[in-house]
Amino acid sequence: MLEHVHAFIASQEDPRELVTLDEMLRLGRADCLYAGDDGVLARVRRSGMVFIAGRDIEAACSIARLPLLPGGATLAEAAKLPDGERPITMSHDARQPEAIGFPVTPETCYNICIFEGERPVGLSGGLSIRQLGLDDLDAVVAHYDMISPADVARHLEDGWVWGGFDAAGDLVGFIGEHDEGSMGMLEVFPEHRRRGYARELEGYAVNRMLEAGRVPFGQIVIGNEASFALQASIGMTRLSGVQCWTE
């Protein structure tokens, strides 16, 4: 089935737009539920997040009607569930989940930024960066609310969150990665901003992924120009496709 996935990705006008799908499967974090010439449907094991990529909107809607989710449910049926019960759904084309029936808003639309440089990001060395653990749960939850405290704890247990410490040994911010393999959870505490710490943390994350043979990428909400400027300073390439996550 993965051969069909790779063939579908390669058939796209810009295959980089499907880096999320490619990485989640390559890292073994997701199961491919469907793959054909018309598209792909995959599901992340830990979170249950669904990624749909249709050849076009009609193909995506057709795939969404197939009984591929747990219990024989369809993604189209899942879109009709009440708030809080729908699975998080991602796509390389925001029009596709919207056509299926998911509530797509400007706040859920983003561009992919991907690192394509041949050399690691140059770091200033202004931070000591090390892996955080469950002892740091309260500090992370206090500054990051895009995922639940339980998911933050899971990410800490998985070793997916890294903290930056200044010369005084104080935690000034952190960066992590999401279930699908993207960089995220980047936060610098308010009292420590405008010192280049965000670039240092993300540059570290990029270099760590490069060392592991991974593709560093992130999802930036459209309109967050400060974050796009940060990506450019690191050497990330901003892709033009409007992607989305929604639930």
PyMOL commands that set and color helices and strands:
alter all, ss='L'
color gray80, all
select helices_A, chain A and resi 2-10+15-26+57-64+70-72+75-79+95-100+106-108+134-143+149-157+190-192+197-211+225-234
alter helices_A, ss='H'
color red, helices_A
select strands_A, chain A and resi 30-36+39-44+50-54+89-91+109-115+128-131+161-165+171-177+183-188+217-221+236-238+243-246
alter strands_A, ss='S'
color yellow, strands_A
deselect
rebuild
show_as cartoon
